[in-house]
Amino acid sequence: MLHSIQEWTIQHAEQTEDVHWFMDLPELMAFISIVILRGVTRVPSLRDCWSANLGNPQIIGTMPRNRFQDIMQHLRFDDRSTRSDRAKTDKFAAISSVWGSFVTNCITCYNPGLHITVDEQLFPSKTWCCFLQYIASKPDKFGIKFWVACDLKSKYICNVLPYLGKDPNRPSGERLSENVVMRLMEPFLDKGRNVTTDNFFTSLSLAQKLLRRKTTILGTVNKIRREIPQSARYKDRNEFTTQVFSTSAATLTAYAAKRKKTVYILSSMHSVVQTDNTTKRKPNTVTLYNTTKCGVDVMDQMVREYTVRRGTRRWPVAVFYNMIDMAALNAHVLYQACTGTQERRVDFLVELARELANSHMAGKKARKEQLPQTQPSTPSPGKRATCQADYGRVVRKLL
């Protein structure tokens, strides 16, 4: 991935600015380390990251601001000369190759637990692209939408797909929600896992498809779905009452959380529904759903806490920011799982940035040591010496 980004960035710089422009791999890693540190160090603007008062010494010592802006200007993720042809069949062409490698790495590097949560993520961005979404219920309203499968326990991002609008490859008659869940869960099927979804995804046909692949589903069902029997649709229920409907593939629980509010839970992992002994008499399907539904939401909160997102006019850069956020979160999960230690994520991010910049810093140090030690020149006899200005004396005279 890094070699690809390096190649296409150099290509763009040579085509638009200078044929001798170059960026080696350690410098690209140092660039990414500054991007990560900007997410940890919150300052009003990019200029302040290098200022004497607000700047981060680690950022200042890694790379000059002008060089960082120069790399950002030329940052590219694909071959621009062939993009127009690829974009005819792939709306994500400007970054799809790098993005595909990132997703493959996420899938192969971690073995998720029993429960996986599937939900949507809206990455805030107002840069123009044909698949920009507006969702009124989200805090930022505008952004690029991703479908995410997340491990419940660790919040590791197992699989992620961008939403690019109508997909011509989707089989005719198949719901978008079913297609998304089956694609996200494909690497993790046939292992006896459970997937938790919200009412956008959950359906009886999806439960049957997953059950054939040894995977169960637990999720809320929209009351207007045809899976809801007519006898379960009436609203005036007694508070804290439960009604259960069963099929060969799944069990539907209708629970009245309030007098005129009924929650419908479809589960293919529960053959028997039991209520607890508390005042609310919650069914075990509702209790388990409340426990397993929060994987993607918590992950999104964690990512936003130290996000590297900044304003940009190029949507591939916005996607790149989201990729860095997700990669840093997954790296933290993998680090803790491999070492068995618990470390604050902010400390991990700072150390991650330092290690990414190590090769570049070592190269800078070596080049500095190779420079000849210049001594101040002494005037030869018979020649007039160059005037050395004493700025302190000049200022004192002026004052």
Backbone hydrogen bonds, N-H to C=O, Kabsch-Sander energy under -0.5 kcal/mol:
donor,donor_aa,acceptor,acceptor_aa,energy
5,I,1,M,-2.4
6,Q,2,L,-2.7
7,E,3,H,-2.5
8,W,4,S,-2.5
9,T,5,I,-2.1
10,I,6,Q,-2.3
11,Q,7,E,-2.1
12,H,8,W,-2.0
13,A,9,T,-2.2
14,E,10,I,-2.6
15,Q,11,Q,-1.7
16,T,12,H,-1.5
17,E,13,A,-2.8
18,D,13,A,-1.4
21,W,18,D,-1.5
28,L,24,D,-1.6
29,M,25,L,-2.2
30,A,26,P,-2.1
31,F,27,E,-2.2
32,I,28,L,-2.1
33,S,29,M,-2.0
34,I,30,A,-1.8
35,V,31,F,-1.9
36,I,32,I,-2.2
37,L,33,S,-2.3
38,R,34,I,-2.2
39,G,35,V,-0.9
39,G,36,I,-0.7
40,V,36,I,-1.1
41,T,37,L,-3.4
42,R,40,V,-0.8
43,V,41,T,-0.8
49,C,45,S,-0.6
49,C,46,L,-1.3
50,W,47,R,-1.4
51,S,48,D,-1.0
55,G,51,S,-1.3
56,N,49,C,-1.4
60,I,56,N,-2.5
61,G,57,P,-2.3
62,T,58,Q,-0.8
62,T,59,I,-0.6
63,M,59,I,-1.7
68,F,64,P,-2.0
69,Q,65,R,-2.5
70,D,66,N,-1.8
71,I,67,R,-2.4
72,M,68,F,-2.4
73,Q,69,Q,-2.0
74,H,70,D,-1.4
75,L,71,I,-1.0
80,R,78,D,-0.8
82,T,79,D,-1.0
83,R,79,D,-0.5
83,R,80,R,-0.6
84,S,80,R,-0.5
86,R,82,T,-1.8
87,A,83,R,-2.9
88,K,84,S,-0.5
88,K,85,D,-0.8
89,T,86,R,-1.2
90,D,86,R,-1.5
93,A,90,D,-1.6
95,I,92,F,-2.0
96,S,92,F,-1.5
99,W,95,I,-2.6
100,G,96,S,-2.6
101,S,97,S,-1.7
102,F,98,V,-2.0
103,V,99,W,-2.4
104,T,100,G,-2.2
105,N,101,S,-2.1
106,C,102,F,-2.1
107,I,103,V,-2.1
108,T,104,T,-2.2
109,C,105,N,-1.6
110,Y,107,I,-0.6
116,I,194,N,-2.4
117,T,150,C,-2.9
118,V,196,T,-2.5
119,D,148,V,-2.1
121,Q,146,F,-2.9
123,F,121,Q,-0.7
123,F,144,I,-2.8
125,S,142,F,-1.1
132,L,129,C,-1.6
133,Q,143,G,-3.3
135,I,141,K,-2.9
138,K,135,I,-1.4
142,F,140,D,-3.3
143,G,133,Q,-1.8
144,I,123,F,-2.1
145,K,131,F,-0.5
145,K,143,G,-0.5
146,F,121,Q,-3.0
147,W,161,L,-3.5
148,V,119,D,-2.9
148,V,146,F,-0.5
149,A,159,N,-2.9
150,C,117,T,-2.9
150,C,148,V,-0.5
151,D,156,Y,-2.8
152,L,115,H,-2.1
155,K,151,D,-1.7
158,C,149,A,-1.8
158,C,156,Y,-1.0
159,N,149,A,-1.6
161,L,147,W,-2.7
163,Y,145,K,-2.9
164,L,162,P,-0.7
170,R,167,D,-1.3
174,E,171,P,-1.8
179,N,175,R,-2.2
180,V,176,L,-2.5
181,V,177,S,-2.0
182,M,178,E,-2.4
183,R,179,N,-2.0
184,L,180,V,-2.5
185,M,181,V,-2.4
186,E,182,M,-0.8
188,F,185,M,-1.9
189,L,186,E,-1.0
190,D,213,R,-2.8
192,G,214,K,-1.2
194,N,114,L,-2.9
195,V,216,T,-2.3
196,T,116,I,-2.5
197,T,218,L,-1.7
201,F,198,D,-1.1
202,T,198,D,-2.0
207,A,203,S,-1.9
208,Q,204,L,-2.1
209,K,205,S,-2.0
210,L,206,L,-2.6
211,L,207,A,-2.2
212,R,208,Q,-1.5
213,R,209,K,-0.6
213,R,210,L,-1.1
214,K,211,L,-1.5
215,T,210,L,-2.1
216,T,193,R,-2.2
218,L,195,V,-2.2
219,G,266,L,-2.2
220,T,197,T,-1.0
221,V,264,Y,-2.2
222,N,199,N,-0.6
225,R,222,N,-2.0
228,I,225,R,-1.3
232,A,229,P,-1.5
233,R,230,Q,-1.3
237,R,235,K,-2.2
237,R,259,R,-1.3
240,F,256,A,-2.7
241,T,238,N,-1.1
243,Q,254,A,-2.3
245,F,252,L,-2.8
247,T,250,A,-2.5
251,T,267,S,-3.3
252,L,245,F,-3.8
253,T,251,T,-0.5
253,T,265,I,-3.0
254,A,243,Q,-3.3
254,A,252,L,-0.5
255,Y,253,T,-0.6
255,Y,263,V,-2.8
256,A,241,T,-2.5
257,A,255,Y,-1.2
257,A,261,K,-0.9
258,K,261,K,-1.6
261,K,258,K,-1.2
263,V,255,Y,-3.3
265,I,253,T,-2.6
265,I,263,V,-0.5
266,L,219,G,-3.1
267,S,251,T,-2.5
268,S,217,I,-2.2
269,M,217,I,-0.5
271,S,269,M,-0.6
274,Q,272,V,-0.5
276,D,282,K,-2.1
281,R,278,T,-0.6
284,N,274,Q,-2.6
287,T,283,P,-2.1
288,L,284,N,-2.2
289,Y,285,T,-2.0
290,N,286,V,-2.4
291,T,287,T,-1.2
292,T,288,L,-1.9
293,K,289,Y,-1.6
295,G,292,T,-0.6
298,V,294,C,-2.5
299,M,295,G,-2.0
300,D,296,V,-2.5
301,Q,297,D,-1.8
302,M,298,V,-2.4
303,V,299,M,-2.4
304,R,300,D,-2.2
305,E,301,Q,-1.3
306,Y,302,M,-0.8
306,Y,303,V,-0.6
307,T,304,R,-1.0
315,W,313,R,-0.6
317,V,314,R,-0.6
318,A,314,R,-1.5
319,V,315,W,-2.3
320,F,316,P,-2.2
321,Y,317,V,-2.3
322,N,318,A,-1.9
323,M,319,V,-2.3
324,I,320,F,-2.3
325,D,321,Y,-2.4
326,M,322,N,-2.5
327,A,323,M,-2.7
328,A,324,I,-2.5
329,L,325,D,-1.9
330,N,326,M,-2.6
331,A,327,A,-2.5
332,H,328,A,-1.8
333,V,329,L,-1.9
334,L,330,N,-2.7
335,Y,331,A,-2.6
336,Q,332,H,-2.1
337,A,333,V,-2.2
338,C,334,L,-2.4
339,T,335,Y,-2.3
340,G,336,Q,-1.9
343,E,341,T,-0.6
348,F,344,R,-2.2
349,L,345,R,-2.5
350,V,346,V,-1.9
351,E,347,D,-2.2
352,L,348,F,-2.8
353,A,349,L,-2.5
354,R,350,V,-2.0
355,E,351,E,-2.4
356,L,352,L,-2.2
357,A,353,A,-1.5
358,N,354,R,-0.6
358,N,355,E,-0.6
361,M,357,A,-2.5
362,A,358,N,-2.7
363,G,359,S,-2.1
364,K,360,H,-2.1
365,K,361,M,-2.3
366,A,362,A,-2.2
367,R,363,G,-2.4
368,K,364,K,-2.0
369,E,365,K,-1.9
370,Q,366,A,-1.3
371,L,367,R,-0.7
371,L,368,K,-0.6
374,T,372,P,-1.0
383,K,380,S,-2.0
389,A,387,C,-0.6
391,Y,389,A,-0.9
394,V,390,D,-1.9
395,V,391,Y,-2.3
396,R,392,G,-2.2
397,K,393,R,-2.1
398,L,394,V,-2.1
399,L,395,V,-2.0
